[in-house]
Amino acid sequence: MSESSSEGSLERYLGNAIRDIRQKHGLTIADVANLAGISRGMLSKIENAQTATSLETLTRLSQALGVSLAKLFSGFDDRTGSAQLVKSGEGMEVVRRGTKKGHTYHLLAYDRGPRKVFEPFLITIDEESETFPSFEHPGVEFIYMLEGIVQYRHGKERYLLHPGDALTFDAKVPHGPDKMVQCPIRFLTVLMYPHADEE
């Protein structure tokens, strides 16, 4: 990025940040301009990235908005992100209790923090799959059918799932595949775990 385009990007970022904070606090351009000791026209130009501004003016604006100067810059040029790409067929194969022959789990994302928030699996069941146990665990589970037909049990209820069907349920209630109607069966399941204070 050239120096001039970088400066333009910063001006747009600061303008948006100032406008967002001002609107969040329910302040008008006139309110903030008066508090900062600048004209309304100048503030409008700053918010719309039509002019560069001095550090002194930015300091006065941050004080008028009730935030630190650092707050105005927070997040600028933050391109590190935390996106995680798992290419097709590269999900880590895992073995879960009671799932042996014919029942394959591929984990599609890996938690890198100290606490699991969710786990997405691509599950494949073929003709050779054995009898399924019941699963019970904290949180909420979401299932989206991709291929095949399966009867899925949750507590005392039975649900016949076709491709395109989605099922969401309390995972503390015993659940699991009950009957394979049409194989192969593939579905995406996402386990969403509760926060410590929700368990």
N, C-alpha and C positions, 0 to 999 in steps of 0.2 A: 504494500500500500504506500502511495506517495505521501510526502509530508502534507501537501495541501488537501488531499482527500482525507487523510487522517484527521486534520484539523476540522474539516467540514463535518466529518462523522461525529467528532466530539461535540461540536456546536449543536448538532441535531440531538445528540444524546442528552446534553445538558438542558436544552430547550424543552424536550419531552419530560425530563425528570422534574424540572421546575413547574411545568404545567400540571403534571400528575399530582405532585405534592400540594400545590395550590388548590386544585379542585377537590382533592381528598379532604382538605380542611375547610372546604366551603368558602374560600376566599376569592374575591374578584381581582382582576388585574389592577384596578384602582387601589384596593386594600393593600396589596403587596407592594405596589409602586410607592405608595405613600410611606409605608413602614420602612422601605429600603432607601427612600430618598432619591428615587429616580423617576423619570417621566413614564406615563402609561405607554406612550409610543415606544420608548426604549425597551420596556419589559415585553411588549408585544413582539418586537423584533427579536429579542433574545429567545422567547419561547418558540418562535417560528424559524429560528436559525438563520435570520437575515443579517445578523451582525455578530462580530466577535465581542467579547466583553472582558473586562479586566478582572483580576483576582480579587481586587478590592470590592468591585460591584458584586461578584459572586458571593463574597463573604457577607455583604450586607443583605443579599437576597436570602442566603441560608438562614441568617438571624431572623429575618422577617417571616420566614416560613417555619421557624422553630426547629430547624434540623442542623446537624453539623455540616460543615463544608464537605467533609469526607462522604457524607450521605449522598450528596449530589453526584459524586463520581462513582459511587459503589455500583459495581456491575459493568462499568464501561470496559470494553475490550476483554470481557470474560468469555473466552471461546473454548475453555477447556471442557465444559459440560460433563455429563456423566452417561452419555449414550453408550449402549452396549449392543454390538451386532453379533448375532450368531447366524452364520450362513446355513443355507439349506443342507440338511443331513449332518451338521456338525454339532448338534445339541448333545450334551454329555448323557450317555446312557446310564440310568441308575436302576437299582433294584430296590423295590419296596416290599415290605412285609407281605407275604402271601401271594406275591406275583412272581411266578417262575416261568415255566415254559409257555410260549405263545403270548405273553403279555409284556410289551416293551414300553418303557417310559424314557422319553428324551427330555431332559431339562433344557429349557430355552433361554434362561437367564440365570445369572449367578449373583447372589447377594454378596457385596463386598464390604458392607458395613457390619457393625457389631450385632445387629438385630435383623432377623428376616422380616420383610414387609409382605412379600408375596413370592410365590413360586409358580411359574407357568410350565406345564408339561404337554408334550405331544404324546398321546397314548395310542398304541396300536395293539389290537387284539386279533389273533387269527384263529383258524379252526382248532388248533391244538391246545388252546388255552384251557387251563384247569379250572376247577371250581373256585369262585371268588370269595374271599373273606369279607367281613364288614370292616369299614374304616370309620374311625372316630377321632377327631382332632379339633383343636380350637380354631375359631375363625369362620370365614365364609368361603364356599367353593362355587366356582362358576364353570359350567361345561358348555362347550359349543361343538356340535356334531359336524364332522367333515365328510365321513364316508361310512356306509353300512347302516344297520339298524340294531339297536340294543334296547333291552328293557332294563331300566335303571331303578334301583330301589332307594328310597329315602324314608327311614322309619318304617311305617306300615304302608306307605304309598308306593305305587309302581308307575313309572313313566316310560312310555314307548318313544324313543328318540330317533328321529330321522335326520338326514343331512340338512343343516340350516337351523335345526332346533337348538334352543339354549335353555339351560336349567341352572338356577341359582338357589343355594340352600345353606342352612345352618349346618356346618360341618361337625358339630358336636353330636348330632343325631346320627346313629349308625346308617351307613350308606355304601353303595357299590354296585357294579354291574350285576344284574340278576339273571339275564337270559340273552344269549347271542342269537339274534333273529336272522341277520344277514351279514356274513363276513366277506372280506376283512372289515374291521371296524376301526375307524380313526376318529379321535376327538381331541380337542384342545381343552385342558382343564387348568384353571388358575386358582391356586390356594391363596387366600388373603388372610394374613394373620393379624390378630388383634394387638393393640398396644398393650404394654404391661399393665396400665391402669384400667384396661377394659376387660381383662381376663377374669 
